[in-house]
Amino acid sequence: MMVVTDMHGQPVTDVANPSRWYSAHADQPEVLDRCVAEWRDLADHPDLTPRFQPGALGFECARAFVRHGTTLVGMVLAGGVSPSSDASVDPDLYHLDEEQRDRVLATLPRIAAAISTVSSRPAASSPTAPTGAQKEN
């Protein structure tokens, strides 16, 4: 599952491809509160390299930072991953083998860079937008 958050762990997108566990518990306010707290902790972690880290809810998450210029403004998080690759353990979570984990960790920075590139572009109605890029009504 994937979500984009601000640097305070607050989601700015819906959770995409939620695990069965998250889908079953997402309507419980304390679950989102605990997720946001964990996401905020991930923002505070000084290591810039994406790594899966265990969380208090029993699954792992990894993150890559979204930038605007030289400022970190958010994160792309992948989560809902069981610490075990054995599908009989935690059947409502995603189970990734080492190759799949490596692929997720390699993809997160590319997604974050794509979002960073889009967020750094001037809006079409911005005074710095190129001529001819103005929105028509």
C-alpha positions as CSV (number, residue, x, y, z in Angstrom):
1,M,0.0,0.0,0.0
2,M,1.2,3.5,-0.6
3,V,0.4,7.0,0.7
4,V,1.9,10.5,0.3
5,T,2.1,12.5,3.5
6,D,3.4,15.9,4.6
7,M,6.4,16.1,6.9
8,H,4.1,15.9,9.9
9,G,2.8,12.5,8.8
10,Q,-0.6,13.8,7.7
11,P,-1.8,12.1,4.5
12,V,-2.2,14.3,1.5
13,T,-3.5,11.4,-0.7
14,D,-5.7,8.5,0.0
15,V,-4.0,5.2,0.8
16,A,-3.6,3.4,-2.5
17,N,-3.8,-0.4,-2.7
18,P,-4.5,-0.8,1.1
19,S,-3.7,-4.1,2.7
20,R,-6.7,-6.2,3.9
21,W,-5.6,-5.3,7.5
22,Y,-5.7,-1.6,6.7
23,S,-9.0,-1.8,4.9
24,A,-10.6,-3.6,7.8
25,H,-9.3,-1.1,10.4
26,A,-9.1,2.2,8.5
27,D,-12.4,3.5,9.9
28,Q,-11.1,3.2,13.5
29,P,-9.8,6.7,14.4
30,E,-7.0,5.3,16.7
31,V,-5.6,3.4,13.7
32,L,-5.1,6.5,11.6
33,D,-3.8,8.3,14.6
34,R,-1.2,5.6,15.2
35,C,-0.3,5.5,11.5
36,V,0.2,9.3,11.4
37,A,2.4,9.1,14.5
38,E,4.5,6.4,12.9
39,W,4.7,8.4,9.7
40,R,5.8,11.4,11.6
41,D,8.5,9.3,13.3
42,L,9.7,8.2,9.8
43,A,9.9,11.9,8.8
44,D,12.2,12.5,11.8
45,H,14.5,9.6,11.1
46,P,17.8,11.1,9.8
47,D,18.7,8.3,7.4
48,L,17.7,9.4,3.8
49,T,17.9,5.8,2.4
50,P,14.5,4.0,2.2
51,R,14.4,1.0,4.6
52,F,11.6,-1.1,5.8
53,Q,11.1,-0.4,9.5
54,P,8.8,-2.2,11.9
55,G,5.9,-0.2,13.4
56,A,3.7,-0.5,16.5
57,L,0.8,-1.9,14.5
58,G,2.7,-5.1,13.5
59,F,3.7,-4.2,9.9
60,E,6.6,-2.5,8.2
61,C,6.8,0.7,6.3
62,A,9.5,2.4,4.2
63,R,9.6,6.0,3.0
64,A,11.3,8.3,0.5
65,F,11.2,12.1,0.8
66,V,9.5,14.5,-1.5
67,R,11.3,17.8,-2.0
68,H,10.4,21.2,-3.2
69,G,13.6,22.8,-4.2
70,T,16.0,22.1,-1.3
71,T,13.2,21.7,1.3
72,L,11.8,18.3,2.3
73,V,8.0,18.8,2.1
74,G,6.6,15.3,2.3
75,M,7.1,11.5,2.0
76,V,6.0,8.7,-0.2
77,L,5.4,5.7,2.1
78,A,5.0,2.0,1.3
79,G,3.5,-0.1,4.1
80,G,1.3,-2.9,5.2
81,V,4.2,-5.2,4.7
82,S,4.5,-8.2,7.0
83,P,7.9,-8.8,8.6
84,S,7.7,-12.3,7.3
85,S,7.7,-13.5,3.7
86,D,5.6,-16.5,4.7
87,A,2.0,-15.8,3.6
88,S,0.6,-18.0,6.4
89,V,1.9,-15.4,8.9
90,D,-0.2,-12.2,9.0
91,P,-2.5,-13.2,6.1
92,D,-4.0,-9.7,5.9
93,L,-0.7,-8.0,5.2
94,Y,1.5,-8.0,2.1
95,H,4.3,-10.6,2.0
96,L,7.4,-9.7,0.0
97,D,10.4,-11.7,-0.7
98,E,13.9,-10.1,-0.7
99,E,13.7,-9.3,-4.5
100,Q,10.3,-7.6,-4.1
101,R,11.4,-5.6,-1.0
102,D,14.5,-4.4,-3.0
103,R,12.2,-3.4,-5.9
104,V,9.9,-1.4,-3.6
105,L,12.9,0.3,-1.9
106,A,14.4,1.2,-5.3
107,T,11.1,2.5,-6.7
108,L,10.2,4.7,-3.7
109,P,12.8,7.4,-4.5
110,R,11.8,7.4,-8.2
111,I,8.2,8.1,-7.2
112,A,9.2,10.7,-4.7
113,A,11.4,12.4,-7.4
114,A,8.6,12.4,-9.9
115,I,6.3,14.1,-7.3
116,S,9.1,16.5,-6.4
117,T,9.4,17.4,-10.1
118,V,5.7,18.0,-10.5
119,S,5.5,20.0,-7.2
120,S,8.4,22.2,-8.3
121,R,6.8,23.3,-11.6
122,P,5.0,26.7,-11.6
123,A,1.2,26.5,-11.7
124,A,-0.4,27.4,-15.0
125,S,-1.9,30.5,-13.5
126,S,1.4,31.5,-11.9
127,P,2.9,34.8,-13.0
128,T,6.1,32.9,-13.7
129,A,4.4,30.4,-16.0
130,P,5.6,30.5,-19.7
131,T,3.6,32.6,-22.1
132,G,0.7,30.6,-23.6
133,A,0.4,28.4,-20.5
134,Q,-2.4,30.4,-19.0
135,K,-5.6,28.5,-18.4
136,E,-8.5,29.3,-20.6
137,N,-12.0,29.5,-19.1
